[in-house]
Amino acid sequence: MQLSDTRTLQNRPQPALSRVLSNVALLVTTWDLRRRTRKDLRSLPAHMLADIGIDPQIAAHEAYKPFWVA
């Protein structure tokens, strides 16, 4: 399931408990996506960062943010 799929599910009318659980699942999914992408960003060498137009210092700053920070 992709993040966009979970947002679609979130917009449907639901009972209160289901909404809470859906929101928690969406939050955990978002955190996991951030954790994985930041981990991948840390592993990219400088020449690959240059290929995608990202400064290594900016990449390092982003890569070491905690997963709960957007």
N, CA, C and O atoms as CSV, one atom per row, in Angstrom:
chain,resi,resn,atom,element,x,y,z
A,1,MET,N,N,0.846,-1.175,0.000
A,1,MET,CA,C,0.000,0.000,0.000
A,1,MET,C,C,0.890,1.236,0.000
A,1,MET,O,O,1.873,1.298,0.737
A,2,GLN,N,N,0.551,2.196,-0.809
A,2,GLN,CA,C,1.308,3.429,-0.885
A,2,GLN,C,C,0.674,4.477,0.022
A,2,GLN,O,O,-0.476,4.348,0.442
A,3,LEU,N,N,1.449,5.516,0.312
A,3,LEU,CA,C,0.970,6.578,1.181
A,3,LEU,C,C,-0.277,7.240,0.607
A,3,LEU,O,O,-1.181,7.595,1.363
A,4,SER,N,N,-0.347,7.413,-0.713
A,4,SER,CA,C,-1.526,8.035,-1.323
A,4,SER,C,C,-2.772,7.173,-1.115
A,4,SER,O,O,-3.876,7.701,-0.979
A,5,ASP,N,N,-2.598,5.846,-1.091
A,5,ASP,CA,C,-3.733,4.948,-0.842
A,5,ASP,C,C,-4.283,5.135,0.561
A,5,ASP,O,O,-5.495,5.100,0.773
A,6,THR,N,N,-3.390,5.333,1.514
A,6,THR,CA,C,-3.850,5.499,2.898
A,6,THR,C,C,-4.578,6.823,3.074
A,6,THR,O,O,-5.505,6.917,3.879
A,7,ARG,N,N,-4.173,7.841,2.336
A,7,ARG,CA,C,-4.872,9.128,2.433
A,7,ARG,C,C,-6.265,9.025,1.830
A,7,ARG,O,O,-7.198,9.660,2.320
A,8,THR,N,N,-6.416,8.239,0.780
A,8,THR,CA,C,-7.733,8.023,0.188
A,8,THR,C,C,-8.644,7.330,1.187
A,8,THR,O,O,-9.809,7.700,1.335
A,9,LEU,N,N,-8.118,6.332,1.867
A,9,LEU,CA,C,-8.903,5.626,2.877
A,9,LEU,C,C,-9.302,6.550,4.019
A,9,LEU,O,O,-10.381,6.404,4.592
A,10,GLN,N,N,-8.441,7.493,4.346
A,10,GLN,CA,C,-8.696,8.394,5.459
A,10,GLN,C,C,-9.879,9.322,5.172
A,10,GLN,O,O,-10.534,9.772,6.113
A,11,ASN,N,N,-10.170,9.619,3.915
A,11,ASN,CA,C,-11.237,10.550,3.563
A,11,ASN,C,C,-12.630,9.937,3.580
A,11,ASN,O,O,-13.616,10.666,3.473
A,12,ARG,N,N,-12.738,8.635,3.710
A,12,ARG,CA,C,-14.047,7.981,3.751
A,12,ARG,C,C,-14.682,8.170,5.134
A,12,ARG,O,O,-13.974,8.220,6.140
A,13,PRO,N,N,-16.018,8.276,5.184
A,13,PRO,CA,C,-16.677,8.372,6.487
A,13,PRO,C,C,-16.459,7.080,7.281
A,13,PRO,O,O,-16.629,5.983,6.749
A,14,GLN,N,N,-16.083,7.216,8.550
A,14,GLN,CA,C,-15.794,6.063,9.391
A,14,GLN,C,C,-16.276,6.323,10.813
A,14,GLN,O,O,-16.420,7.476,11.220
A,15,PRO,N,N,-16.524,5.258,11.569
A,15,PRO,CA,C,-16.798,5.437,12.999
A,15,PRO,C,C,-15.561,6.032,13.691
A,15,PRO,O,O,-14.448,5.948,13.173
A,16,ALA,N,N,-15.772,6.620,14.845
A,16,ALA,CA,C,-14.707,7.344,15.553
A,16,ALA,C,C,-13.467,6.479,15.798
A,16,ALA,O,O,-12.350,6.913,15.520
A,17,LEU,N,N,-13.651,5.275,16.310
A,17,LEU,CA,C,-12.494,4.418,16.603
A,17,LEU,C,C,-11.740,4.071,15.322
A,17,LEU,O,O,-10.509,4.038,15.316
A,18,SER,N,N,-12.453,3.818,14.266
A,18,SER,CA,C,-11.808,3.514,12.990
A,18,SER,C,C,-11.007,4.703,12.479
A,18,SER,O,O,-9.918,4.531,11.930
A,19,ARG,N,N,-11.548,5.921,12.659
A,19,ARG,CA,C,-10.815,7.127,12.257
A,19,ARG,C,C,-9.523,7.257,13.033
A,19,ARG,O,O,-8.477,7.563,12.462
A,20,VAL,N,N,-9.592,7.026,14.340
A,20,VAL,CA,C,-8.395,7.120,15.185
A,20,VAL,C,C,-7.362,6.098,14.741
A,20,VAL,O,O,-6.189,6.430,14.572
A,21,LEU,N,N,-7.790,4.863,14.550
A,21,LEU,CA,C,-6.859,3.814,14.143
A,21,LEU,C,C,-6.291,4.085,12.748
A,21,LEU,O,O,-5.115,3.824,12.497
A,22,SER,N,N,-7.105,4.598,11.861
A,22,SER,CA,C,-6.628,4.954,10.517
A,22,SER,C,C,-5.585,6.064,10.588
A,22,SER,O,O,-4.570,6.020,9.893
A,23,ASN,N,N,-5.842,7.059,11.434
A,23,ASN,CA,C,-4.891,8.156,11.590
A,23,ASN,C,C,-3.578,7.673,12.189
A,23,ASN,O,O,-2.508,8.129,11.784
A,24,VAL,N,N,-3.647,6.759,13.147
A,24,VAL,CA,C,-2.427,6.194,13.735
A,24,VAL,C,C,-1.657,5.402,12.681
A,24,VAL,O,O,-0.435,5.515,12.583
A,25,ALA,N,N,-2.367,4.608,11.901
A,25,ALA,CA,C,-1.713,3.831,10.844
A,25,ALA,C,C,-1.068,4.756,9.812
A,25,ALA,O,O,0.040,4.484,9.349
A,26,LEU,N,N,-1.740,5.834,9.451
A,26,LEU,CA,C,-1.186,6.797,8.505
A,26,LEU,C,C,0.065,7.452,9.080
A,26,LEU,O,O,1.055,7.630,8.370
A,27,LEU,N,N,0.028,7.807,10.341
A,27,LEU,CA,C,1.180,8.423,10.999
A,27,LEU,C,C,2.378,7.475,11.016
A,27,LEU,O,O,3.496,7.877,10.694
A,28,VAL,N,N,2.146,6.235,11.386
A,28,VAL,CA,C,3.225,5.242,11.428
A,28,VAL,C,C,3.783,4.997,10.021
A,28,VAL,O,O,4.994,4.858,9.851
A,29,THR,N,N,2.911,4.944,9.025
A,29,THR,CA,C,3.347,4.759,7.642
A,29,THR,C,C,4.204,5.936,7.185
A,29,THR,O,O,5.228,5.745,6.529
A,30,THR,N,N,3.790,7.140,7.530
A,30,THR,CA,C,4.555,8.336,7.181
A,30,THR,C,C,5.922,8.313,7.847
A,30,THR,O,O,6.933,8.602,7.206
A,31,TRP,N,N,5.956,7.970,9.133
A,31,TRP,CA,C,7.229,7.897,9.852
A,31,TRP,C,C,8.151,6.850,9.238
A,31,TRP,O,O,9.352,7.084,9.097
A,32,ASP,N,N,7.595,5.696,8.871
A,32,ASP,CA,C,8.414,4.643,8.275
A,32,ASP,C,C,8.962,5.081,6.923
A,32,ASP,O,O,10.117,4.799,6.605
A,33,LEU,N,N,8.155,5.760,6.132
A,33,LEU,CA,C,8.613,6.263,4.844
A,33,LEU,C,C,9.757,7.253,5.033
A,33,LEU,O,O,10.756,7.182,4.318
A,34,ARG,N,N,9.627,8.169,5.980
A,34,ARG,CA,C,10.710,9.123,6.265
A,34,ARG,C,C,11.973,8.407,6.718
A,34,ARG,O,O,13.071,8.744,6.276
A,35,ARG,N,N,11.824,7.423,7.595
A,35,ARG,CA,C,12.985,6.688,8.104
A,35,ARG,C,C,13.728,5.997,6.970
A,35,ARG,O,O,14.954,6.063,6.883
A,36,ARG,N,N,12.972,5.334,6.105
A,36,ARG,CA,C,13.604,4.599,5.001
A,36,ARG,C,C,14.250,5.528,3.984
A,36,ARG,O,O,15.364,5.262,3.535
A,37,THR,N,N,13.576,6.616,3.611
A,37,THR,CA,C,14.153,7.519,2.612
A,37,THR,C,C,15.364,8.248,3.172
A,37,THR,O,O,16.323,8.491,2.440
A,38,ARG,N,N,15.345,8.599,4.442
A,38,ARG,CA,C,16.510,9.260,5.039
A,38,ARG,C,C,17.684,8.299,5.178
A,38,ARG,O,O,18.838,8.697,5.023
A,39,LYS,N,N,17.393,7.056,5.465
A,39,LYS,CA,C,18.447,6.039,5.510
A,39,LYS,C,C,19.078,5.886,4.126
A,39,LYS,O,O,20.300,5.816,4.001
A,40,ASP,N,N,18.245,5.835,3.097
A,40,ASP,CA,C,18.749,5.736,1.726
A,40,ASP,C,C,19.555,6.976,1.338
A,40,ASP,O,O,20.579,6.871,0.664
A,41,LEU,N,N,19.094,8.134,1.761
A,41,LEU,CA,C,19.799,9.379,1.462
A,41,LEU,C,C,21.192,9.381,2.096
A,41,LEU,O,O,22.153,9.850,1.486
A,42,ARG,N,N,21.299,8.856,3.323
A,42,ARG,CA,C,22.608,8.775,3.992
A,42,ARG,C,C,23.588,7.903,3.225
A,42,ARG,O,O,24.796,8.136,3.276
A,43,SER,N,N,23.088,6.911,2.521
A,43,SER,CA,C,23.979,5.967,1.848
A,43,SER,C,C,24.423,6.434,0.462
A,43,SER,O,O,25.288,5.798,-0.140
A,44,LEU,N,N,23.864,7.514,-0.057
A,44,LEU,CA,C,24.232,7.975,-1.393
A,44,LEU,C,C,25.587,8.685,-1.380
A,44,LEU,O,O,25.810,9.565,-0.549
A,45,PRO,N,N,26.487,8.318,-2.282
A,45,PRO,CA,C,27.765,9.020,-2.380
A,45,PRO,C,C,27.574,10.418,-2.990
A,45,PRO,O,O,26.537,10.709,-3.586
A,46,ALA,N,N,28.588,11.273,-2.830
A,46,ALA,CA,C,28.494,12.671,-3.275
A,46,ALA,C,C,28.205,12.791,-4.766
A,46,ALA,O,O,27.453,13.678,-5.170
A,47,HIS,N,N,28.780,11.925,-5.594
A,47,HIS,CA,C,28.551,12.054,-7.040
A,47,HIS,C,C,27.096,11.730,-7.411
A,47,HIS,O,O,26.564,12.289,-8.370
A,48,MET,N,N,26.459,10.836,-6.661
A,48,MET,CA,C,25.047,10.546,-6.933
A,48,MET,C,C,24.156,11.686,-6.452
A,48,MET,O,O,23.152,12.005,-7.089
A,49,LEU,N,N,24.521,12.298,-5.332
A,49,LEU,CA,C,23.769,13.470,-4.867
A,49,LEU,C,C,23.870,14.597,-5.893
A,49,LEU,O,O,22.890,15.290,-6.165
A,50,ALA,N,N,25.065,14.773,-6.460
A,50,ALA,CA,C,25.249,15.804,-7.488
A,50,ALA,C,C,24.388,15.497,-8.714
A,50,ALA,O,O,23.841,16.410,-9.332
A,51,ASP,N,N,24.269,14.226,-9.063
A,51,ASP,CA,C,23.453,13.831,-10.218
A,51,ASP,C,C,21.986,14.233,-10.043
A,51,ASP,O,O,21.316,14.586,-11.013
A,52,ILE,N,N,21.499,14.179,-8.820
A,52,ILE,CA,C,20.093,14.535,-8.587
A,52,ILE,C,C,19.931,15.972,-8.094
A,52,ILE,O,O,18.828,16.405,-7.758
A,53,GLY,N,N,21.059,16.711,-8.056
A,53,GLY,CA,C,20.997,18.140,-7.744
A,53,GLY,C,C,20.849,18.471,-6.268
A,53,GLY,O,O,20.254,19.490,-5.916
A,54,ILE,N,N,21.385,17.621,-5.407
A,54,ILE,CA,C,21.300,17.880,-3.963
A,54,ILE,C,C,22.701,18.111,-3.420
A,54,ILE,O,O,23.605,17.308,-3.651
A,55,ASP,N,N,22.874,19.207,-2.699
A,55,ASP,CA,C,24.142,19.513,-2.054
A,55,ASP,C,C,24.387,18.508,-0.928
A,55,ASP,O,O,23.467,18.236,-0.157
A,56,PRO,N,N,25.592,17.947,-0.805
A,56,PRO,CA,C,25.864,16.951,0.240
A,56,PRO,C,C,25.584,17.438,1.670
A,56,PRO,O,O,25.151,16.661,2.520
A,57,GLN,N,N,25.833,18.728,1.926
A,57,GLN,CA,C,25.562,19.249,3.275
A,57,GLN,C,C,24.058,19.290,3.562
A,57,GLN,O,O,23.616,18.968,4.665
A,58,ILE,N,N,23.297,19.683,2.572
A,58,ILE,CA,C,21.838,19.708,2.735
A,58,ILE,C,C,21.303,18.280,2.886
A,58,ILE,O,O,20.408,18.022,3.691
A,59,ALA,N,N,21.866,17.363,2.100
A,59,ALA,CA,C,21.453,15.962,2.202
A,59,ALA,C,C,21.761,15.408,3.590
A,59,ALA,O,O,20.939,14.702,4.174
A,60,ALA,N,N,22.932,15.722,4.113
A,60,ALA,CA,C,23.300,15.252,5.451
A,60,ALA,C,C,22.359,15.830,6.501
A,60,ALA,O,O,21.932,15.129,7.417
A,61,HIS,N,N,22.042,17.112,6.360
A,61,HIS,CA,C,21.114,17.740,7.309
A,61,HIS,C,C,19.760,17.041,7.285
A,61,HIS,O,O,19.190,16.753,8.337
A,62,GLU,N,N,19.250,16.771,6.098
A,62,GLU,CA,C,17.956,16.094,5.960
A,62,GLU,C,C,18.034,14.642,6.443
A,62,GLU,O,O,17.114,14.154,7.100
A,63,ALA,N,N,19.117,13.964,6.120
A,63,ALA,CA,C,19.244,12.539,6.425
A,63,ALA,C,C,19.299,12.262,7.924
A,63,ALA,O,O,18.884,11.193,8.374
A,64,TYR,N,N,19.801,13.205,8.687
A,64,TYR,CA,C,19.945,12.956,10.126
A,64,TYR,C,C,18.829,13.575,10.969
A,64,TYR,O,O,18.929,13.622,12.195
A,65,LYS,N,N,17.774,14.047,10.317
A,65,LYS,CA,C,16.597,14.500,11.065
A,65,LYS,C,C,15.903,13.266,11.671
A,65,LYS,O,O,15.921,12.188,11.077
A,66,PRO,N,N,15.306,13.426,12.829
A,66,PRO,CA,C,14.515,12.306,13.368
A,66,PRO,C,C,13.306,12.040,12.458
A,66,PRO,O,O,12.817,12.947,11.784
A,67,PHE,N,N,12.842,10.813,12.448
A,67,PHE,CA,C,11.755,10.439,11.544
A,67,PHE,C,C,10.460,11.173,11.836
A,67,PHE,O,O,9.614,11.279,10.949
A,68,TRP,N,N,10.275,11.676,13.026
A,68,TRP,CA,C,9.026,12.365,13.356
A,68,TRP,C,C,9.035,13.832,12.929
A,68,TRP,O,O,8.019,14.516,13.048
A,69,VAL,N,N,10.168,14.316,12.437
A,69,VAL,CA,C,10.265,15.714,11.976
A,69,VAL,C,C,10.082,15.739,10.470
A,69,VAL,O,O,10.761,15.023,9.734
A,70,ALA,N,N,9.144,16.584,10.020
A,70,ALA,CA,C,8.870,16.693,8.562
A,70,ALA,C,C,9.981,17.411,7.853
A,70,ALA,O,O,9.922,17.593,6.637
